[in-house]
Amino acid sequence: MKIKVLIADDNSFIREGMKIILTSFEEFEVVGSVEDGVEAVTFCKQNEVDVALLDVRMPNMNGVEATRVLTADTTVKPLILTTFDDDEFVLEAIQAGARGYLLKNNDPNRIRDAIKSVYNNHHVLQDVVLDKIKMNLNTGKSADTVSTTVSPKMTAAIPTESKIDQSLFTERELDVMKQIAKGLSNKEIAKKLFISEGTVANYITSILNKTALEHRTQIAIYYLTGETNMSD
């Protein structure tokens, strides 16, 4: 059975190029191509679609909003298409339900593998995207002032309850993870939770040990998605 894919991008060149790429692989069937998020949502509600490739910046409804609707109302797995200057939407899209972030300039085999991974219920975040999140989390900027990786709108959208198994962590560890997901630095977390920076660092070490994660960037993604097996 072929994986049914929808392509949503307001650039006709991108749409046609992506269609040519995907139809060259026998495992995919491109069931449609649309110009904006509204058309993507409508199409997915009226047709059988497995994976929706969504451009971030589209008129009428962007990729993040389309992702949010598709996740709430359908079984379609959204995969965001992005360029380097779209990274401000990364965490917002993941929180909205995107199964991954894919750069448009990838080679065909990487695109194929990403779609297949998303179809098989894995998250796909390329190294360059994770690096951008990590860079922001390490800048020491608060979520209110960040204008590149974490948008103010995303900050408001961070869920009160994440998708992780909270029984694995202490209440304070959960507090620290939530603040990391918002983009706060250790200093800001310490100030917000009325503890020392050293204590924050200790909590982070404990979280990393419990999850087998490697750095705070992965903690943020884990808090938002509930998954530790990120594919690059």
Salt bridges, closest charged atoms under 4 A:
ASP9 OD2 - LYS104 NZ 3.15
GLU27 OE2 - LYS116 NZ 3.51
GLU35 OE2 - ARG15 NH2 3.85
ASP55 OD1 - LYS104 NZ 2.97
GLU65 OE2 - ARG68 NH1 2.91
GLU65 OE2 - LYS153 NZ 2.84
ASP73 OD2 - LYS45 NZ 3.40
ASP86 OD1 - ARG57 NE 2.19
GLU88 OE1 - ARG57 NH2 3.29
ASP113 OD1 - ARG112 NE 3.21
GLU173 OE1 - LYS210 NZ 2.81
ASP175 OD2 - ARG172 NH1 3.61
GLU227 OE2 - ARG99 NH2 3.38
GLU227 OE1 - HIS123 ND1 3.01
